[in-house]
Amino acid sequence: MKKLMCLVLVLLAFASSTHAVGALYARRALSNDSGTALWLEKYNADVKITDQIAVTHVDQTFKNETSNRLEGVFVFPLPDNAVITELALWINGQRVVAKVMDSDTASMKYDSIVRRSIDPALLQDMGNNVFKLSVFPIDPVGSPMCERRIEITYAELLPYDAASVEYAFFMKTVNLSPKPVLVTSLTFDLTAQNKILSLVSPSHAGSPELAITKLSDYHYTATFGNENSYSEKDLQLVYTLGLTDYAMNHLTYTVKPDSMLFFDTLGDNPYFLLWVTPPDTAHALNKNVVLVADISSSMSGTRIIQLRASLNAMVDKLNPGDKFNIIAFSTAVRPFSADLVPADSADRAAAHAFINQLSEAGLTDIEDALKAALKSTWISSMVNAIVFLTDGQPTWPATSTSASIIDTVAAHNSGGVEIFTFGIGDQVGVDFLKLLAKQNSGFATMILADDSINVMMQSFLNKISFPLLKNLSIDYGGISAYDMYPNPLPNLYLGAQLSVLGRYRTSGQFPITFRGSRGSDSLMLKQTLAFPSTAGNQPFVPRMWASSKIDYLLNEIGIYGELPELVDAVKVLGKKYSIITKYTSAVVTEPPVGNTLLDKTDKLATRVTLHANLPNPFTFTTQIRYSVPALSTPQRVTIRIYDARGALVRTLVNEVTMGGNYVVRWNATDDGGRQLCAGIYLAVLEIGQTRQMITMRHIR
């Protein structure tokens, strides 16, 4: 188990940095062997995008080319805001969908199933939107179950930036699958309420593998395919929408009794997704920026190099009229200046000298560093921002925790300074950085080894230099909206868009009013929308709403701890809407085949064998085991029970098999369920031309 967990941790680090379709690593079942990668034989994906909601279905087949029965661990990352909507495992030619339950219950169920050697799969959230799927068994090469087919469906609200929307499919497979993928295919279908001005692929422009087709101004399709190849890069598709001065769009879902989905309950109120794109008329404002940089010992190696590069890039990108300071910290706080200084040539040069001599050493005192930054002289007419760069969690003082830092910042940030967090490396505490930024009207960005830091910093400073709107509010005009997320509404920056998911009670046409402020100016947008939407019922909206509410509850848990009412609320939502979370996992269990269980702990038999029953004699029940070698075509197998006079009393097994080791129990009843008398009984197995018999003794 320790070796397998080490493997999972390595895979998590690798997957989160490379964004692979997925890697299936396997070991011999019930052993302590380390895992080896299995061949990703083929995968197919289909993507359907409605406006900015993408639903992706991935169908992957892995093959075991070894001579051992294996237990697999499949690790795959998803985009930051994606939510898994379905997991399915193919078992004996049957597609079986996972059921979501409490994580502890799911783990115990999976372990117990493995011990009983029935086909299970367990899907768990490993954090940072990386998931681990455990699959058992994967049979040796030559057997019907040496290929394992896994289907995963997930939905996401695609990021919007200045009228462009990007979809990314994570399909890098270099160094994951030991052999090239035989067949790769992806189909892409895009429809929108606004005109689609263009659909392009920055990653595969001009590639013969990709074909893009325009069906109308509101409908595009694309097809990607390859054979016997590795995928060296992720597939990116970017589409541009034709918006007017501003846009207000929405999608809805209403429960319909004649077509209820699994999460529907009669009487449930409808759901909505509303997004608002304000007019892009902001002017650049001067900034006060304090760069808070982690130089603790954990920043050694490439991380301190990335840190210095990030700080130098940030200083270079400041505009005349901006002010800045740098606060480096480890066990102690080391400021560049006592307060903010102008971004002139002399102070820039001094700042570069300060940055380039920074080296890593000591513990991580995040709390005092942020307190020092918040003491800066802020000016209300300017953009006031703290940029916090780190690779991990607090280690000093000993009492410091992520929750205590959140509370400390809230107590000292009375002026509403925005905090933007940057995580350096792939082992960073992403949840903490996201929560710290969200609680202080900022956003989090992750810097990986292959990121272009100069480009990232330029984009970031452009955004915060154009504070589009603050103090946002929406008047829903009588639809009785409730349970809306995000809560509170965030600030909007250059090229940004507001998306809100919620519930409503009243149907009809309603005037929706959006308000915000820009400095001393105010903005109001108003549009009449129909509830339900004329775009039809959109079944992914409830799942996205539930995911947003779960994110809100997890943030509350991050602040207040694992209060039972918060944890229980996450579990209830996860189970109702089949969403994988920290507290819920998905389990696939093998469907029963008649009265038998398939025993997969033993090697496949070389001949048909009906084993002696145990116990024998028996009082209440007895267990009958039988083995069938691997078959090239399905054959029917029967086990019939006869009494001492030769009369048929029970047909215990009457099924089709492709081979395997089976277990069936008999409780000394006949086909009508009546209890039989004590005595001698015969069990007769027949398959093809083979006929075998055992004698059983039933006593009272």
N, C-alpha and C positions, 0 to 999 in steps of 0.2 A: 504493500500500500504506500509506504514512504517513497519507493522508487517511482510509482505511478504519479503521486502528487508532485514530485520534483519534475517529472515529465510535463505535467499539466502547467506548472508555473513557467517552464521554459517555453511551452507552446503559447501561453498567454502573452509573454513578452514578445515573442516572434510575431504572432498574429496581429497584435495591436500596432506593430510598427510596419508590417508589410501589407496588411489588408488582403488576406488571402480569401479565395472562395471557401476554403476549409481544408484542414488536414486531418486524416484519420490515422492515428497511431494505435498500434495494437500489440498485445502481449499474449502469451499462452494463458488460457483461462485458468483462474484460481491459482496462479503462480505469482512469484515476486520478480519475474523477468522485467527488464526495462523494455520500453516499446520501440517498435520500428514502424516506419511509414508504410502505409498500404498504397497501392496504385489507385489513383483517381482515374478510373477508366473512361468515364464520360460525364458531362453535365450539361443540362439544358435549363434555360431560364426564360421566363416570359414576364414582361413588365407592362403594367397598365397604369398610365398616369391620367388622372382627371384634374385639370387645372394644376395644382401643386401637390396633390396627394399621389404618391407612387405606391403601388402594391407589387411586390416582387415575389415570384414563385421560382424556387431553385430545386431542380431534381438531379441528384448526384448519385452515381453508382461507383462503389469501391470494390476492388477485387483482392481476395486473399490468395496469393500465389505460393504460399507455404504449405507444408504438409501437416500443420498443427491447427487445432481449433483455437480461435483467438477471442479475446475481449478487447473491444476498441474504445478509444477516446477520441472524439471528433471535436476539434476546437475551431471556432469561427468568429470573426468580428462582424459587427453591423455598424452602419452609420450612427452617429451620436443620438439622434432622436428617433431611431427606428424601433418598432415594437413587433415582436414575433406574434403572428396571428394563428399559425398552425404548424405543427410538427407531425409528420407521418413516417412510419417505417413499414417497409414491405416485408411481410412474413408469410412464407409458403404461398407466394403468389397473391396474397391478400393485402390491401392497403389498410393499415391500422393507424388511427389518429390518436395522438397523445391526449391524456387527461391531466389538467392542472390541479395540483393539491398543495397543501402545506409542504414546505421543503423538507422538514424532518420526516413527515409521513412518507413523502415520495422517496427519500433516500432509503428508509427502512424497507419500503415495499420493493425497491429495486434490488437491494441486497438479498432479501428473502427469496425473490424470484430467481436470482442468479444461483443461490444455494439449491433451489429446486430445479435449476437448469431449464427454465422456460425462457422463450424469447422476450427480453425486456429492452427498453431504452429509457434513459433518464436525461432530461435536459435541465441544466442549471445555469443561473446567472453568476458569472465569475467577477462581475464588476467591470466598469468602463465599457459597457455594452459588448463585452466578449462573453461567449456562451460555450459551455462544455456539454457535449452529448456523449453519454456512455452507451455503448451498443454491445449486446451479448446474445448469442455467440456469432462469430464469423467462421464458418466451417472451412476445412482445408480444401485446397484446389482439387477439382474433379467432382465435388459434391454439389448438389443443387443450391446450397446456401453459401457457397464461397463468394458470391457477389451480394453485397448489401446495398440496398437502394434507400436513400434518405431524401425526404422532401421537406423543405422549410419555406414558409411563406411569411413575409414581413411587410409592414406598411410604414411609411415615413412621410412627414411633411417636408418637402424639399426646400432648401435654403434659397432665399430671394436676395438679389443684389443688383440694384439699379436696372430694373426691368428684365434682368436675366435670371434664369432658374437652372440649376445644375443638378444632374443625376449622375451618380457614380456607382458602377458595379465592380465590387472588389473581386478580381479574378486572377490576381498574381498566383502562380503555382510553381514558380522557380524554387528549387530546393525543397519542395514539399512532397509532391508525388515523385517516386523513384523513376517513373517512366512518363513520357509525354502522354497527354490526354488524347485518346483516340478521336473523340468527337466533342466539339464545343459549339453550342448554339445559343443565341439570345434573340428573342423577338421583343419589339418595343412598340407600344401603341400610345399615342399622345393625343388627347382632346382637351380643349380649353374653351371657356366662355368668351374670353377676349381673343382677338386675332393673334395667331402665332406668326411672327415676322420671319423667324428663321429657326432652323434646327441644325446644329453643327456638332462635330466631335473634335475637341482640342487634342485628345489622345490618339485618335486614329484617322486624322484628316488625310484623305487621299488613299487610304488603305483599301485594297481589294476585298478585305475581310468584311467590310462594313458597307451596307447599302441603305441610303436614306430616301424615303419617298414622301412627297407632298400629295395628300389626297384632297385637301381643301385648305382654306385659310384657317380652319379651326381643327384640322386633323392631319397628323403626320404619323408615319410608321418608319421603323428601321429594323434591319436584320443584320446580325453579326454571326459569323461562323468560321470554324477552322477545323482541321483534322491533323491528328498525330503531331501535336505541338504543345509547347509551353506558352503561357500568357506572360509576357515580360512586363506588362503594365495594366493598370486598371482601365476599364472603359469609361470614358467621360462623355456625356451628352449634355449640351447646353442649348436651351431654347430661349428666345427673346419674345416677350409679349408686347403687343401693341396697346399701350395704356394711354389714356387721355391725361388731363392735369392731375387727376387722382382716380383711384379705383376702389370700389367696395364690392367684394364678391362673397358669396356664401354657399355652403352645401348643407343639407339637412338629412336626418334619418328619423322616420316615424315607424313605430311598431305596427305591423299589419297582421291581424290574427290568421289570415290564410297563408302567410308565408313567413312565420316566425322563425328567427334564427336562434341558435342555442343560448345566446345571452338575453333574449327577449323575455319579458314577463308581462302578461296582460296588465294594462294600467300604467306601464312605464311611460313617463313623459318623453317627448322627442328630444333629439340632440341637434346641435348646430356647430358648424365651423365657419367663422367669419374672419376674413382678412381685409385689412385696410392699407392701401398704398397712398401715403400723403403726397402732395405736390413737392417736387424737389427744388425748392427755391431758397434754401438756406445759404447764408454767407459765412465765410470762414471767420472764426473768432480766435482771439489770442488765448493762449493756454498757460496755466500753471501746472507743471508736471513734476512729480517727485518719483524718481526711479528707486524702488526698494529692491536690493539685490542680495540674494542668498550666496554667501561665500563660505559656508560650513564645509567640513571635511568630505561630506558626501558629494560635493560638487567637483570632485577630482576628475582627471582625464578629459574626455571630450566635453563634459558639461561646463567646466570653467571656461573653456575656449568658446563654447556657444554663448555663455553669459557675457563675456567681454565683447563678443561680436554683436550681441543684441543691444547692449548698452551703447556701444559706439555708433551703431546704426540709428538708434533712437535719438542720440544727441545730434547727429548729422542732419536728421530730418526735421528738427525744430525750426520754426520760422522766426524772422525778426519780430520782436514784440512779445514773443513767448518768454516765460521764465521757467527755471528748472532747478532741481537739486538731485543729488544721488546719495542714498543711504545704503551702504553695504553693511551686512550683519553676519555674525556667526554667534559666538558666545557673547560678544559685546557688539555695540552699534558703532559704526565708523561713518560719519557723514562727510560728504565732499565739502559742504559749506554749512554754516550755522543756519542759513535760511535760503529761500529761493534767490537765484541770481539771473541776470538777463542772459538770453541766448545770443550774446555777441561773440566775436571771434576770439577774444582773449579768454573768456570763461569757457568757451567750447574747447579751446586748446588745453586749458588746465584740466577740464573734465576728462579729456582723452588720456592725459598723463595719469590721472587718478585711476581711471578704469584699467589701463594697461598694466598697472603694477598690482592689481588685485590677485591674490592667490588664495587657495582654499585651506581652511584649518578651523578646528573648533566645532562647537555644538550649534544648534539651530534655534535662536531666540527670535521667533517671528513676532511675538506679542510686543516686545519693547521696540522692535524696528517699526512696526506699524503705528504704535503710539507716538514715536518720534516724528514720523512723517505727517501725522494728523495735526501736529503742533505748528506746522508751517503757516506762513501768513497768506491766507487765501483771499481772493478778490472776487466778489459775487458777480461782477460783470464779465468775468472771464470763465473759460472752461477750467474747472479744478479737478485734477485727476491724480490718482496714485497708480503707478504701474508696478505690480509686485511680481518678481521673477524668482522661482524656486524650483527645487527638484523633489521636494518631499514634505514631511510632516514635522511639527515642532519636537525638539528633544531637550530644550532648556527654556525656562527652569523646569524642574521635574513635574511640577503641578500643571504645566501648560498643556492644553489639549486643543483640538480643533474647535470644540464647542466653546471653551473659555476665550479663545481668540475672537470668535464671532461675537460673543457678548462684549468683550473689551472694545472692539472696533465700534459696535453699536453705541456704547456709552460715550466714546470720544469723538464720534463723527456727527456732531450736532449740526455742522454746516452743510451736510449733504454732499461731501466730497465723493466723487465716483471712484470706485476701485476696480481696476482691470488686472486680471491675473494671467500670468504666463507660466505654464508648466514646461520644464526643460527635461527632456529624456522620456523614456517609455515606462518608468517605474514611479512616476509622480502620483501624488494623492489627488486624483482628478476630482473626486466628489467634494473634497474640502475646498479646492480652488473654485469650482463652479458655484458652491454655496456662498463663499466669501464674496465673489463678484456679484452674484444675484442679489444678495442682501444689501449691496451698496451700489445698485443701479448700473453695474458694469457687466462685462462678459468675460469668459475664460477662453484662452487660446493655448493650444499645445504646440511646442516646438520640438520636432523630431530631428534626428541627425541629418536627414537629407532635405530639410526645409530650407528655402531661400529666405534667410533672416532679413536681408535688406528689403525685399519685396513685402514681407509680412509687416515690418515696422512702418513702411510707407503707407500701406493700406490701413493699418491701425490708426496712425496719426491723421490720415485723411478723414477717417470716420469721426474721431473725437473732435476734430477741428470744425465739423459741421453739425452742431447739435440740432438736429431737425426738430424734435419735439420733446417736451417734458410734461409732467403732470397730466398724463393722458386719462381720459374718461370716455365712456360710451353710454349714451342714453338709448335704450332699446325700444322706446316708443310704445310700450304697452304689451309686449309679448311675454311679460313676466319671466324674464331670463333669470337664471340662478346657477350656482355652482360653476362659475366661469374661471378658466385658467388660461394664461398665467395670472397669478394673484400675488402681489399687485401688478398692474400693467407696467412694463419696462419703458425706459427712455428709448427713443428712436434716433438713429444716426444716418449719415449720408447713404442713400440708396437702400435704406432698410424698410421693413414692412412689419405690421402688427398682425399676428394671428391669434384668435381667441376661440377656444372650444368651451361649450357650455350646454345647458339644458334650457328648455322653455316650456310654457304651459298653454299659451294662447296662439291660435292659428289666424292667419289673415295677412293683409298688407299693412306694413308698419314703417314709419319714418325712423331710420337709424341715424343718430347724431353722434359724431366723433369730435372730441375737443382736445386741444393741447396748447401749450404755451411755448414760445420761442423768445427768450429774454423777456422784454416787456410787452411783446406782441402776443396775440392769441390767434388760434386757428380753429375754425369750425367747418366740418364737412357734413352734409346731410344727404341721405338717399333713401328712397322707399324700396323695401325688399319684401318678397313674399315668403311667408313661413307656413307650410313647407316650401322649399325651393322648387322652382320650375325645372331644375336640372335633374329631378327625380331622386329616388331613395338611394343613399350612399351608405352601404353597410359598414364601411371602414370608419365612418365618423364616430360611432359609439366606442370603438376600440381605441381610437386616438384620444377621445375625451377621457376614457378611463386611464390611459397611460399618462396623460397630463395630470390628472388628479393624483395618481400614484407618485409621480415625480414631486408634486407639492407635499404629499404626506412624508415622503422620504427626506425631503429638506427639513420638515418639522422634526423628524426623528434625529436628523443630524444636529439640530439645535437643542432639543429638549431630551434627547435620549430615547430609548426603546420603551416608551410608555405603552402599556397594553392596548389602550384604545386606538393608538396610531398604528401599531403593528397589526391589530385585528382588522382595522379598516383596509390596510394594504392587502391582507390575505383575502378578505371578502371580495374586493375588486378583482384581484388576480384570478381567483377561482371562477367568479361569474363571467369575466370577459376573456378567460384563458390567456393571461399575460404572465410571462416569466419575470419574477422579481427576486430580490434578496430573500424573500420569505415564502415564495411559491416556486415550485418546479413542475415539470411535465413528465409523466411516465407513460410509456407505451407498454401494454401487456399483451401477450400472445392470446388471440382468441381461442377458446376451447375447441378441440376437435372431438366431437362426440363426448365419450366418457374418459378419454385417454389423455395422459400428459406425455409430452415428448421429453425423454431424458437425454440431455446432451453432454453429460459429464464423461461418458464412455466413448471410446472409438466406435466407428460404425462396424457392425458385424460383417463377417465374410459369408455367413449363411443364415438362413431362417432358423430361429431357435425360440421355442416356448419353454421358459424357465419354470422350475418348480415354484409353486406359490408359497408365500410367507405371510403369516405363520401357517403351519400345517401340522396338526389340526388347528382349527380356528373356531372362535365362539361368535364373534360379531361380524368382523370384516377380514378379508384376506387380500393381499396384493399379488397381482399376476404381472410378470414382466415378460415381454417378448421383443425379439430383435429381427430386423429386416435389413439386408444389405442394400447399398445404394442401387437404385433401379434406373434404367434409361427411360422407361415409360411408366406411368402410374399403374398400380395394380390394387385390386380390392382385397382387403384382409378381413376375415371374420373370426371371432371367438364365440363359440356357442357352448352353453352349459347343459349337460344331460344328467338325469338322475340315474340311480343304479339299475333301473329297468330299461334305460335307453330312451326315455321320453325327454324331448326338448323342453327345458323350463325357462331358459333365458338366452337371448342373443345379446351378448355383452359388448361386442365390437363389430361394427359393420361400416368400414371406412376405406377411403382410398389413400394409399401411401406411396411416397417416392423413396422410402427407406428411413431407418432410424431405430432408436431404442425407446421402447414405450412402456408405460406403467398404467395399469388399470386396476381399480378396486371392485370387489364384489362383496355385497352385504347379505348374501344368502337369501335373496328375494327373487321372485319370478318376474316375468315381463309385466305382470299386472301389479307389481309392488307388494305381493303377499309374501309373508315370511314362510320359508320352507322348513321342513322337519330336519332334525339331525340325521346325518347319514353320509354315504359316499356319493360324490359327484364327480363328473368328468368334464374337463375343459378341453375343447377341440379347436385348434387353430387351423385355418385353411387359407392359403394364398397361392394362386396359380395351381400347379400340380402338387404342391407340398401340403401335407396334412400331418399335424403333430398333436399329441394328447398328453395330459397330465391328470393324475388322480388327486382329489382334494377331500378332506374329511371335515365335516361340519359337526360340532358337538355343542351341547347345552350346559 
